[in-house]
Amino acid sequence: MTVEARSVFADPSIIEPAKRQEIVNALAPTLGLNPADVMKAVSKTDTQFVYVAHGVRPEKARMISDWGFAGIGTLPEYRREYPNGSLAASVIGFVNDSGKGAAGLEAAMNDVLAGRDGRQRVELSLEGQHIPMGKDQKQAPVPGRGVRLTLLQDLQYKAQEAITEQVKASNAESGSVIVMDPRTGKVLAMASAPGYDPNSYGESDASVWGSPIVQDAFEPGSTGKVATAAAVLEHGGVTPATPFVVPDRVQRYDRVFGDSHPHAKEKLTFAGVLAQSSNVGTILASERISEERLYKTLREFGFGEKTGLNLPGETPGNLRPPEKWSGVDRYTIAFGQGLSVNAMQMASVYATIANGGVRVDPSLVAGTVNEDDEFDPADEPESRRVISTRTARQISDMLEGVTTEQGTAPKAQIAGYRVAGKTGTAEKINPETGSYKGGGYVASFAGFAPADDPRLVVQVVLDNPRRGSHYGGDVAAPVFREVMGFALQTQKIPPTGSEPPKIRIRAD
């Protein structure tokens, strides 16, 4: 909200040198300023006006005026206040001291929120009088509009609390949680940690002012395997029951690719390959389709393009076209490495599967409100079919196998509900060496519930957890369970009561 405030200014030309220190001693602690900066301002004798502070509360400004210092005065202005403090700060952003939106939607939608000043141009006589019949031009002011978001306050609070606690518990560099409605594309929660308080943004590091959910690119790892699964189910003649003989490592060209744990040769169904998150099994399945088909499917899911949320600094990620792939790129890309995404892109992939194969662009702004509190809804987001309903249903059934005791994420289970999802544990590039060695990990989990009638999608990402496990099934899945469980209850979404499908993991 915008509230009345005051700026404090100085006219150094009339401030007596002997009074400067007294003024500094009074103003600096009252305004929370560095005494050296205040002394510098009141000592500029070559000017008659210099701002000392902006956004001062009226009662404090009145106290300063009552002191009666010659050369110190106040002027009316406005300041932005954020009653919910750090809640959704990385999305909302803040308005800086000059009254301009400087981060988040405050910056991206500054023109809408701030409105536009009016202006009038008149013709004057030589004596400075307005000529009534002269050439006048008038442009009426345009009042700013309020912006209504799709975020739900209670759910946003829960998501922010859960990811903040897990970032601390796992000693991760950062973390994020997204909650979406897959049917409409609406983002219901979008939380990240560490955060900041926009009421005192200057006390925080500028690196936390943006939204890592759209600004930070990472390799999705195994959460990206669902896109490969969609491509091979749709175009490679593969079914969930298709058998694969899966060793723990396989060589392609000069590279050896392995699963996360050594194991003897296993006969797995394709559903089992996904449930156990086998890199080798995913490579074997991906050879049923061409590089061009894999790339096209990834693009249709939204890889390599911005989500359109209108937040500053969004990265489209990195997905090179096949003509720029090396011989082994198709294999790393198939299991989620060798490409990068932002968290919202991955959440949208799972929303597409949950929505029966139709991708609805994510949206964050529900509409705007004018000065009379009249609501103008935003345009409906664009949608497109990416995969068939049948393929989406098959993947959903396979993803339920991930959350069983035979899968990698039993910690994502929610009592009474059918849950579908996928873990991810991707290596990070070490910027010092240009290799994965010593780069750390990105742990993630993305899923939806109820699995047979998806109403909500939750995506969790933890950047480089360094305490305890670094696997997505251990550190990200519990956050998913906590946030999704809360969301299902608060949105009054009951269990469907249906029986989960019987997922065959092994082919023998």
C-alpha positions as CSV (number, residue, x, y, z in Angstrom):
1,M,0.0,0.0,0.0
2,T,1.0,3.6,-0.5
3,V,0.9,5.9,2.6
4,E,1.6,9.5,3.3
5,A,5.2,10.3,4.2
6,R,7.7,13.2,4.3
7,S,11.2,13.8,3.0
8,V,13.7,15.7,5.0
9,F,15.9,18.2,3.3
10,A,18.7,20.7,4.1
11,D,19.6,24.1,2.9
12,P,23.3,24.1,3.7
13,S,23.8,27.7,2.6
14,I,22.0,28.9,5.8
15,I,23.3,26.3,8.2
16,E,25.8,27.8,10.5
17,P,29.1,25.7,10.6
18,A,29.0,25.7,14.4
19,K,25.5,24.1,14.3
20,R,26.3,21.2,11.9
21,Q,27.4,18.7,14.5
22,E,24.3,19.4,16.7
23,I,22.1,18.8,13.6
24,V,24.0,15.6,12.7
25,N,23.7,14.3,16.3
26,A,19.9,14.9,16.2
27,L,19.1,13.7,12.7
28,A,21.4,10.6,12.2
29,P,20.0,8.4,15.1
30,T,16.4,9.6,14.5
31,L,16.5,8.7,10.8
32,G,18.8,5.7,11.1
33,L,21.4,7.3,8.9
34,N,25.2,7.2,9.0
35,P,26.4,10.4,10.7
36,A,29.1,10.9,8.1
37,D,26.5,11.0,5.3
38,V,24.4,13.5,7.2
39,M,27.5,15.7,7.8
40,K,28.4,15.5,4.2
41,A,24.8,16.6,3.2
42,V,24.6,19.6,5.6
43,S,28.1,20.8,4.6
44,K,27.5,21.3,0.9
45,T,27.7,25.1,1.0
46,D,27.5,25.3,-2.8
47,T,23.8,24.3,-2.9
48,Q,20.6,25.5,-1.3
49,F,18.8,22.1,-1.4
50,V,19.9,18.6,-0.7
51,Y,17.7,15.6,0.4
52,V,18.7,14.0,3.7
53,A,16.1,11.3,3.8
54,H,12.9,10.0,2.0
55,G,9.9,8.1,3.3
56,V,10.0,9.5,6.8
57,R,6.8,8.9,8.8
58,P,4.7,12.1,9.4
59,E,5.0,11.9,13.2
60,K,8.8,11.7,13.0
61,A,8.9,14.6,10.4
62,R,6.8,16.8,12.8
63,M,9.3,16.1,15.6
64,I,12.2,17.2,13.3
65,S,10.3,20.3,12.3
66,D,9.6,21.1,16.0
67,W,13.3,21.2,16.7
68,G,13.5,24.4,14.7
69,F,16.9,23.9,13.1
70,A,17.5,26.7,10.5
71,G,18.2,25.1,7.1
72,I,16.3,21.8,7.9
73,G,12.8,21.3,6.6
74,T,10.3,18.6,5.4
75,L,8.2,18.1,2.3
76,P,5.2,15.9,1.7
77,E,5.6,12.8,-0.4
78,Y,4.5,9.1,-0.3
79,R,6.1,5.9,0.7
80,R,5.4,2.3,-0.1
81,E,4.6,-0.1,2.8
82,Y,4.4,-3.9,2.8
83,P,2.2,-5.0,5.7
84,N,3.1,-8.7,5.3
85,G,6.8,-8.0,5.5
86,S,8.9,-10.7,3.7
87,L,5.8,-12.6,2.5
88,A,6.2,-13.0,-1.3
89,A,8.9,-10.3,-1.4
90,S,10.8,-11.9,-4.2
91,V,7.6,-11.7,-6.3
92,I,6.3,-8.3,-5.3
93,G,9.6,-6.5,-5.1
94,F,9.7,-3.0,-3.7
95,V,9.6,0.8,-4.6
96,N,12.9,2.6,-4.0
97,D,13.4,6.0,-2.4
98,S,12.8,7.8,-5.7
99,G,9.3,6.3,-6.0
100,K,10.2,3.8,-8.8
101,G,9.6,0.1,-8.7
102,A,13.0,-1.4,-8.4
103,A,12.4,-5.2,-8.1
104,G,9.8,-7.8,-8.8
105,L,6.3,-6.9,-10.1
106,E,6.8,-3.4,-8.6
107,A,9.4,-2.9,-11.3
108,A,7.8,-4.9,-14.1
109,M,4.4,-3.3,-13.7
110,N,5.6,0.2,-12.6
111,D,3.7,2.0,-15.3
112,V,0.5,0.3,-14.3
113,L,0.9,0.8,-10.6
114,A,2.2,4.4,-10.7
115,G,-0.1,5.8,-13.3
116,R,0.9,8.9,-15.3
117,D,1.2,12.5,-14.4
118,G,-1.0,15.0,-16.2
119,R,0.4,18.0,-18.0
120,Q,-0.8,21.3,-19.5
121,R,0.9,23.6,-22.0
122,V,-0.4,27.1,-22.2
123,E,0.4,30.2,-24.3
124,L,1.4,33.3,-22.3
125,S,1.7,37.0,-23.2
126,L,4.9,38.9,-22.9
127,E,3.7,40.0,-19.5
128,G,3.3,36.4,-18.4
129,Q,-0.5,36.4,-18.5
130,H,-2.4,33.3,-19.8
131,I,-3.9,34.1,-23.2
132,P,-7.5,32.7,-23.0
133,M,-7.8,31.9,-26.7
134,G,-4.1,30.8,-27.1
135,K,-2.8,27.4,-28.1
136,D,-3.4,25.3,-25.0
137,Q,-2.6,21.6,-24.8
138,K,-3.8,19.5,-21.9
139,Q,-3.2,15.9,-21.1
140,A,-5.2,14.4,-18.2
141,P,-3.4,12.4,-15.5
142,V,-3.9,8.7,-15.5
143,P,-4.3,7.2,-12.0
144,G,-2.4,4.1,-11.1
145,R,-4.2,0.8,-10.9
146,G,-3.9,-1.9,-8.2
147,V,-2.7,-5.3,-9.2
148,R,-4.3,-8.4,-7.9
149,L,-2.2,-11.6,-7.8
150,T,-3.2,-15.3,-8.1
151,L,-1.2,-16.0,-4.9
152,L,-3.1,-17.3,-1.9
153,Q,-1.8,-15.7,1.3
154,D,-2.1,-18.7,3.7
155,L,-0.6,-21.1,1.2
156,Q,2.2,-18.6,0.3
157,Y,3.0,-18.3,4.0
158,K,3.1,-22.1,4.5
159,A,5.3,-22.6,1.4
160,Q,7.7,-19.9,2.5
161,E,7.9,-21.3,6.1
162,A,8.6,-24.9,4.8
163,I,11.3,-24.0,2.4
164,T,13.0,-21.6,4.8
165,E,13.2,-24.3,7.4
166,Q,14.5,-26.9,5.0
167,V,17.2,-24.6,3.6
168,K,18.4,-24.1,7.2
169,A,18.1,-27.8,8.1
170,S,20.0,-29.0,5.0
171,N,22.4,-26.1,4.9
172,A,21.4,-25.4,1.3
173,E,22.5,-22.2,-0.5
174,S,18.9,-21.5,-1.4
175,G,15.5,-23.1,-2.1
176,S,12.2,-22.6,-3.7
177,V,8.6,-23.9,-3.7
178,I,5.9,-23.4,-6.4
179,V,2.3,-24.4,-6.1
180,M,0.2,-24.3,-9.3
181,D,-3.3,-25.1,-10.5
182,P,-2.6,-27.2,-13.6
183,R,-6.0,-26.6,-15.1
184,T,-5.7,-22.8,-15.2
185,G,-1.9,-22.2,-15.0
186,K,-2.5,-20.0,-11.9
187,V,0.5,-19.8,-9.5
188,L,-1.0,-20.1,-6.0
189,A,2.3,-19.9,-4.1
190,M,5.8,-18.9,-5.2
191,A,8.2,-18.9,-2.3
192,S,12.0,-18.8,-2.0
193,A,14.6,-18.7,0.7
194,P,16.6,-16.8,1.8
195,G,14.3,-13.8,1.6
196,Y,14.2,-10.2,2.7
197,D,11.8,-7.5,4.1
198,P,10.9,-5.0,1.3
199,N,10.2,-2.4,4.1
200,S,13.9,-2.3,4.8
201,Y,15.4,-3.7,1.5
202,G,18.5,-1.7,2.0
203,E,19.5,-3.9,4.9
204,S,19.6,-7.0,2.7
205,D,22.0,-8.1,0.0
206,A,20.8,-7.2,-3.5
207,S,21.3,-10.8,-4.6
208,V,18.1,-11.8,-2.8
209,W,15.9,-9.0,-4.3
210,G,15.0,-11.0,-7.4
211,S,13.1,-14.3,-7.8
212,P,15.4,-17.3,-8.1
213,I,12.4,-19.2,-9.4
214,V,12.7,-17.5,-12.7
215,Q,16.2,-16.0,-12.6
216,D,18.3,-19.1,-11.7
217,A,18.9,-21.8,-14.2
218,F,19.8,-25.3,-13.2
219,E,20.1,-28.7,-14.7
220,P,16.8,-30.5,-13.9
221,G,18.3,-34.0,-13.5
222,S,15.9,-36.8,-13.1
223,T,12.8,-34.5,-12.9
224,G,13.5,-33.8,-16.6
225,K,13.1,-37.5,-17.5
226,V,9.3,-37.2,-17.7
227,A,9.8,-35.2,-20.9
228,T,11.9,-38.0,-22.4
229,A,9.3,-40.5,-21.2
230,A,6.6,-38.5,-23.0
231,A,8.5,-38.5,-26.2
232,V,9.2,-42.2,-26.2
233,L,5.7,-43.2,-25.2
234,E,4.2,-40.9,-27.8
235,H,6.6,-41.6,-30.7
236,G,9.0,-44.5,-29.8
237,G,6.6,-47.4,-29.6
238,V,7.3,-47.8,-25.9
239,T,4.7,-48.6,-23.3
240,P,4.9,-48.6,-19.5
241,A,5.3,-52.4,-19.6
242,T,8.1,-52.4,-22.3
243,P,11.0,-54.4,-20.8
244,F,14.6,-53.2,-20.7
245,V,17.7,-55.0,-19.5
246,V,19.4,-52.4,-17.4
247,P,23.0,-52.6,-16.3
248,D,24.4,-50.1,-13.9
249,R,26.5,-48.5,-16.6
250,V,26.6,-48.2,-20.3
251,Q,29.2,-46.8,-22.8
252,R,28.2,-44.5,-25.6
253,Y,31.1,-43.2,-27.8
254,D,33.9,-42.3,-25.4
255,R,31.7,-41.8,-22.3
256,V,30.5,-44.2,-19.7
257,F,27.1,-43.3,-18.1
258,G,26.1,-44.9,-14.8
259,D,23.2,-45.0,-12.4
260,S,23.4,-43.4,-9.0
261,H,24.2,-46.7,-7.3
262,P,26.0,-49.8,-8.5
263,H,23.7,-52.8,-9.2
264,A,23.6,-56.1,-11.2
265,K,21.8,-56.2,-14.5
266,E,18.1,-55.8,-13.9
267,K,15.0,-56.5,-16.0
268,L,12.9,-53.4,-15.6
269,T,9.7,-52.3,-17.3
270,F,9.8,-48.7,-18.5
271,A,7.6,-47.8,-15.5
272,G,10.3,-49.4,-13.4
273,V,13.0,-47.3,-15.2
274,L,11.1,-44.2,-14.2
275,A,10.3,-45.3,-10.7
276,Q,13.9,-46.2,-9.9
277,S,15.2,-43.1,-11.8
278,S,17.6,-45.2,-13.8
279,N,19.9,-43.0,-16.1
280,V,20.9,-46.1,-18.0
281,G,17.4,-47.3,-18.5
282,T,16.4,-43.8,-19.7
283,I,19.2,-43.8,-22.2
284,L,18.2,-47.2,-23.6
285,A,14.6,-46.0,-24.0
286,S,15.6,-42.6,-25.5
287,E,17.4,-44.5,-28.4
288,R,13.9,-45.5,-29.6
289,I,13.5,-41.9,-30.9
290,S,15.6,-39.4,-32.9
291,E,17.5,-36.5,-31.5
292,E,15.1,-34.2,-33.4
293,R,12.1,-35.8,-31.9
294,L,13.5,-35.5,-28.3
295,Y,14.4,-31.8,-28.9
296,K,10.9,-31.0,-30.4
297,T,9.1,-32.6,-27.4
298,L,11.3,-30.6,-25.0
299,R,10.5,-27.4,-26.8
300,E,6.8,-28.2,-26.8
301,F,6.9,-28.6,-23.0
302,G,8.4,-25.1,-22.8
303,F,12.1,-25.8,-22.4
304,G,14.3,-23.0,-23.8
305,E,11.6,-20.3,-23.6
306,K,10.5,-17.8,-21.0
307,T,7.4,-18.6,-19.0
308,G,5.8,-15.2,-19.6
309,L,5.3,-14.4,-15.9
310,N,6.6,-10.8,-16.4
311,L,9.1,-10.9,-13.6
312,P,12.5,-9.1,-14.2
313,G,15.5,-11.1,-15.2
314,E,13.9,-14.3,-16.2
315,T,16.2,-16.8,-17.9
316,P,14.8,-19.0,-20.7
317,G,17.3,-21.7,-19.6
318,N,19.5,-23.4,-22.2
319,L,18.4,-26.0,-24.8
320,R,20.7,-26.1,-27.8
321,P,19.2,-27.4,-31.1
322,P,20.3,-30.9,-32.2
323,E,22.7,-29.5,-34.9
324,K,24.8,-28.1,-32.0
325,W,24.8,-31.4,-30.0
326,S,27.9,-33.5,-29.7
327,G,27.6,-37.3,-30.0
328,V,26.8,-37.9,-26.4
329,D,24.6,-34.8,-25.7
330,R,21.4,-36.7,-26.6
331,Y,22.1,-39.1,-23.8
332,T,22.8,-36.5,-21.0
333,I,19.8,-34.5,-22.2
334,A,17.6,-37.6,-22.0
335,F,18.2,-37.9,-18.3
336,G,18.1,-34.2,-17.5
337,Q,21.7,-32.9,-17.7
338,G,23.3,-30.9,-20.5
339,L,20.4,-28.5,-20.5
340,S,19.1,-26.0,-18.0
341,V,15.8,-24.7,-16.9
342,N,14.3,-22.4,-14.3
343,A,12.0,-23.8,-11.6
344,M,8.8,-22.4,-13.1
345,Q,9.5,-24.2,-16.4
346,M,9.8,-27.5,-14.6
347,A,6.7,-26.9,-12.6
348,S,4.9,-26.2,-15.9
349,V,6.1,-29.5,-17.3
350,Y,4.4,-31.4,-14.5
351,A,1.3,-29.2,-14.7
352,T,1.1,-30.2,-18.4
353,I,1.1,-33.9,-17.5
354,A,-1.4,-33.3,-14.7
355,N,-3.7,-31.4,-17.1
356,G,-4.0,-34.4,-19.5
357,G,-1.2,-33.2,-21.8
358,V,-2.4,-29.6,-22.3
359,R,0.1,-26.9,-21.4
360,V,-1.5,-23.8,-19.9
361,D,1.0,-20.9,-19.6
362,P,1.7,-20.0,-16.0
363,S,0.1,-16.8,-14.7
364,L,0.7,-14.7,-11.7
365,V,-1.5,-11.6,-12.2
366,A,-5.3,-12.2,-11.9
367,G,-6.1,-8.7,-13.0
368,T,-6.1,-5.0,-12.1
369,V,-8.3,-2.8,-9.9
370,N,-9.1,0.9,-10.6
371,E,-9.6,3.7,-8.1
372,D,-13.3,2.7,-7.8
373,D,-12.3,-0.9,-6.9
374,E,-13.6,-2.2,-10.2
375,F,-11.8,-5.4,-11.2
376,D,-10.5,-5.9,-14.7
377,P,-9.5,-9.6,-15.2
378,A,-6.3,-10.4,-17.1
379,D,-6.5,-12.2,-20.4
380,E,-6.8,-15.9,-20.3
381,P,-3.4,-17.6,-20.6
382,E,-2.6,-19.4,-23.8
383,S,-2.8,-23.2,-23.9
384,R,-1.6,-25.9,-26.3
385,R,-1.7,-29.7,-26.5
386,V,1.8,-31.2,-26.0
387,I,1.0,-34.9,-25.6
388,S,-2.0,-37.0,-25.9
389,T,-4.4,-37.6,-23.0
390,R,-3.4,-41.3,-23.1
391,T,0.3,-40.6,-22.8
392,A,-0.3,-38.1,-20.0
393,R,-2.3,-40.8,-18.1
394,Q,0.4,-43.4,-18.6
395,I,3.1,-41.0,-17.3
396,S,0.9,-40.1,-14.3
397,D,0.4,-43.8,-13.4
398,M,4.2,-44.4,-13.8
399,L,4.9,-41.4,-11.5
400,E,2.7,-42.9,-8.8
401,G,5.3,-45.7,-8.8
402,V,7.9,-43.2,-7.8
403,T,6.2,-42.5,-4.5
404,T,5.9,-46.1,-3.5
405,E,8.4,-48.0,-1.3
406,Q,9.9,-49.4,-4.6
407,G,10.4,-45.9,-5.9
408,T,12.8,-43.1,-5.0
409,A,10.3,-40.9,-3.1
410,P,8.2,-42.7,-0.5
411,K,8.7,-39.6,1.7
412,A,6.4,-37.8,-0.7
413,Q,3.4,-39.9,0.3
414,I,0.4,-38.1,1.8
415,A,-2.0,-40.3,3.9
416,G,-5.3,-40.9,2.1
417,Y,-4.2,-39.4,-1.2
418,R,-2.8,-40.8,-4.4
419,V,0.4,-38.8,-5.3
420,A,2.4,-38.8,-8.5
421,G,5.8,-37.2,-8.8
422,K,9.5,-37.4,-9.6
423,T,12.7,-36.9,-7.8
424,G,15.8,-35.1,-9.2
425,T,19.4,-35.0,-8.0
426,A,21.4,-33.2,-10.6
427,E,25.1,-32.4,-10.4
428,K,26.1,-28.7,-10.7
429,I,28.9,-27.3,-12.8
430,N,31.8,-26.1,-10.7
431,P,32.6,-22.6,-12.2
432,E,36.2,-22.9,-11.1
433,T,36.9,-26.1,-13.0
434,G,34.2,-26.1,-15.7
435,S,33.3,-29.7,-14.7
436,Y,30.9,-31.4,-12.3
437,K,33.7,-32.2,-9.8
438,G,33.1,-30.3,-6.6
439,G,30.2,-28.4,-8.0
440,G,27.6,-29.8,-5.6
441,Y,24.0,-30.8,-6.3
442,V,20.5,-29.5,-7.0
443,A,17.9,-31.7,-5.2
444,S,14.3,-31.4,-6.4
445,F,10.9,-33.0,-6.4
446,A,7.9,-32.2,-8.6
447,G,4.5,-33.8,-8.4
448,F,0.8,-33.5,-8.3
449,A,-2.3,-34.7,-6.4
450,P,-4.7,-36.3,-6.4
451,A,-2.9,-38.4,-9.0
452,D,-6.1,-39.6,-10.7
453,D,-7.8,-36.1,-10.7
454,P,-4.9,-33.6,-10.4
455,R,-5.9,-30.3,-8.8
456,L,-2.5,-29.1,-7.5
457,V,1.1,-29.2,-8.7
458,V,4.0,-28.6,-6.2
459,Q,7.6,-28.2,-7.3
460,V,10.5,-28.0,-4.7
461,V,14.1,-27.2,-5.5
462,L,17.1,-27.0,-3.1
463,D,20.3,-25.6,-4.3
464,N,23.3,-27.5,-3.0
465,P,22.2,-29.1,0.3
466,R,25.3,-29.7,2.3
467,R,24.1,-31.3,5.5
468,G,22.8,-34.9,5.5
469,S,21.5,-36.3,2.2
470,H,21.7,-34.4,-1.1
471,Y,19.1,-36.6,-2.8
472,G,15.8,-35.1,-3.9
473,G,13.8,-38.0,-2.4
474,D,15.3,-37.2,1.0
475,V,15.4,-33.4,1.2
476,A,12.9,-32.1,-1.4
477,A,10.1,-34.8,-1.1
478,P,9.4,-34.0,2.6
479,V,8.8,-30.3,1.7
480,F,6.5,-31.4,-1.1
481,R,4.5,-33.6,1.3
482,E,4.2,-30.7,3.9
483,V,3.2,-28.0,1.4
484,M,0.9,-30.3,-0.7
485,G,-0.8,-31.7,2.4
486,F,-1.5,-28.2,3.6
487,A,-2.7,-27.0,0.2
488,L,-5.1,-30.0,-0.2
489,Q,-6.6,-29.3,3.2
490,T,-7.0,-25.6,2.9
491,Q,-8.4,-25.9,-0.7
492,K,-10.8,-28.5,0.6
493,I,-9.8,-31.1,-2.0
494,P,-10.9,-34.5,-0.7
495,P,-9.2,-37.8,-1.6
496,T,-10.7,-39.5,-4.6
497,G,-11.0,-42.8,-2.8
498,S,-9.9,-44.7,-5.9
499,E,-7.4,-47.6,-6.0
500,P,-3.9,-46.8,-7.4
501,P,-2.8,-48.6,-10.5
502,K,-0.7,-51.8,-10.1
503,I,2.7,-50.6,-11.4
504,R,4.9,-53.4,-12.6
505,I,8.5,-52.4,-11.8
506,R,10.3,-55.5,-12.8
507,A,9.9,-57.3,-16.1
508,D,10.9,-60.8,-14.9
